[in-house]
Amino acid sequence: MKLISTNICKTSDIGVNDNLFGGTMLSWLDEAGGIMASCVCRSNNVITLKMEEVLFKKPVKVKDLVRIYCRVDHVGNTSVSLSLEARTVNLIKTTEDLVCSTCVVYVHVDEDGRPKSINKTN
Ligand SMILES: CC(C)(COP(=O)(O)OP(=O)(O)OC[C@H]1O[C@@H](n2cnc3c(N)ncnc32)[C@H](O)[C@@H]1OP(=O)(O)O)[C@@H](O)C(=O)NCCC(=O)NCCS
């Protein structure tokens, strides 16, 4: 999997149970996936179509560094399917822990928001 982004969990990101708010994690995942989909499509005009099961496997706490990894699973005519993983990192032990995972589908669109073929040449 390819490292796309790294986020730090701030106090302002915490929900009511002292863990990272799930919606913030979804936002980090969606943004990282959108970056990868844009690279695949070589266009900024990509839109999130579908987020599959999201598994919040372990809690994320304040000050945790969260790395978002991505793998391209499928490139269709207009869509890109990706697997995404969020992992906390222990900088001292240099280990990572899987905290969240999902699969997301993005669609390449034209200026009017209609699906547009991905140029797969090169
Ligand atoms: C994304 C959007 C433009 C797609 O339009 P659409 O008319 O549904 O598109 P199509 O039926 O032509 O399908 C487009 C692609 O998505 C794929 N697709 C459609 N439904 C799918 C599903 N349920 N699961 C996986 N892929 C799907 C199709 O297979 C196609 O991919 P391909 O060309 O690689 O084969 C439209 O659904 C949309 O605007 N959705 C809102 C997106 C949005 O606002 N996202 C932000 C979320 S807050």
The ligand as a Gaussian input file, in Angstrom:
#p B3LYP/6-31G(d) Opt

LIG

0 1
 C      -20.832000       9.891000      -9.192000
 C      -21.980000      10.106000     -10.189000
 C      -21.626000      11.239000     -11.131000
 C      -22.126000       8.807000     -10.974000
 O      -23.235000       8.970000     -11.832000
 P      -24.038000       7.683000     -12.303000
 O      -25.008000       8.108000     -13.336000
 O      -24.541000       6.955000     -11.114000
 O      -22.871000       6.866000     -12.978000
 P      -22.891000       5.522000     -13.796000
 O      -24.088000       4.674000     -13.498000
 O      -22.632000       5.903000     -15.233000
 O      -21.603000       4.789000     -13.197000
 C      -20.352000       5.436000     -13.201000
 C      -19.329000       4.459000     -12.692000
 O      -19.633000       4.111000     -11.345000
 C      -19.769000       2.704000     -11.236000
 N      -20.786000       2.419000     -10.260000
 C      -22.076000       2.848000     -10.275000
 N      -22.729000       2.384000      -9.208000
 C      -21.830000       1.648000      -8.491000
 C      -21.884000       0.940000      -7.284000
 N      -23.010000       0.866000      -6.564000
 N      -20.755000       0.322000      -6.858000
 C      -19.616000       0.388000      -7.559000
 N      -19.477000       1.073000      -8.707000
 C      -20.592000       1.692000      -9.173000
 C      -20.151000       2.210000     -12.611000
 O      -19.806000       0.843000     -12.777000
 C      -19.307000       3.137000     -13.457000
 O      -17.962000       2.715000     -13.450000
 P      -17.203000       2.260000     -14.831000
 O      -17.463000       3.312000     -15.862000
 O      -15.751000       2.225000     -14.424000
 O      -17.754000       0.918000     -15.192000
 C      -23.330000      10.426000      -9.455000
 O      -23.768000       9.237000      -8.810000
 C      -23.178000      11.539000      -8.430000
 O      -23.033000      12.685000      -8.782000
 N      -23.229000      11.163000      -7.136000
 C      -23.028000      12.145000      -6.050000
 C      -21.523000      12.168000      -5.711000
 C      -21.236000      13.078000      -4.546000
 O      -21.867000      14.084000      -4.335000
 N      -20.216000      12.678000      -3.772000
 C      -19.868000      13.380000      -2.572000
 C      -20.389000      12.626000      -1.429000
 S      -20.767000      13.667000      -0.080000

